[in-house]
Structure formats: C-alpha cells, structure tokens
C-alpha cells in the first residue's frame, strides 16, 4: 500500500482548531502518520469507538467512562 509523504508549513498565522473526533479504526492510521498532530491543537483528541480517548496526553488511550 502506498503512503504519501506530507509536509506542513506552520507559522504564527496558522490556525489549528481544537477538536474531538469520534472514529473507527481507520482514523488510527491517520493518527499514526502524524496528520492530526500537525493540523489540530495538542489538546485535540479522538474517541475510538466511543470507548477510549486517545490524545497527545494519553497516546495509548484511556477509558472514556473513567476520565475526569
């Protein structure tokens, strides 16, 4: 399978939104490629199958029902 090489140009005018994405396993491929980490704020997270939260703070994921 071919994987693209992606380059980001970030400067002081780059807007990076803080988002929460509810996803299935396909999004994990994008996450492993570093795409969300470059496009969104460090506080952005995704909920994998609505069961665990994965973010830069919790790269292995934590159960959603036990957080906060």
SVG drawing of the C-alpha trace seen along z (x, -y; Angstrom):
<svg xmlns="http://www.w3.org/2000/svg" viewBox="-19 -35 26 37">
<polyline fill="none" stroke="black" stroke-width="0.4" points="0.0,0.0 1.3,-3.5 1.6,-6.1 2.0,-9.7 4.8,-12.0 3.1,-15.0 4.8,-18.3 3.3,-21.1 4.1,-24.8 3.2,-26.2 3.8,-29.8 2.3,-32.3 -0.8,-32.8 -1.6,-29.1 -5.0,-28.4 -5.1,-25.0 -8.5,-24.1 -9.2,-22.2 -11.4,-19.2 -12.9,-16.0 -13.3,-13.3 -15.4,-10.1 -13.9,-7.5 -13.3,-3.9 -10.0,-2.1 -9.3,-3.8 -8.6,-7.1 -5.8,-5.5 -3.8,-5.2 -4.0,-9.0 -3.1,-9.4 0.0,-7.2 1.1,-9.2 1.0,-12.4 -1.6,-14.2 -3.9,-15.2 -1.0,-16.2 0.1,-18.7 -3.4,-20.0 -5.0,-20.3 -4.0,-21.7 -2.2,-19.5 -5.4,-19.3 -7.3,-17.7 -8.4,-14.1 -10.3,-11.3 -12.7,-8.8 -12.0,-5.4 -15.4,-3.5 -16.7,-5.8 -14.8,-3.6 -11.4,-5.3 -9.9,-8.7 -6.6,-9.0 -4.6,-12.2 -1.1,-13.5 -1.6,-13.4 -2.9,-9.8 -1.3,-8.2 -2.3,-4.7 -5.8,-5.8 -7.9,-5.9 -11.4,-4.6 -13.9,-7.4 -16.2,-6.4 -13.2,-6.7 -11.8,-10.0 -12.0,-13.4"/>
</svg>
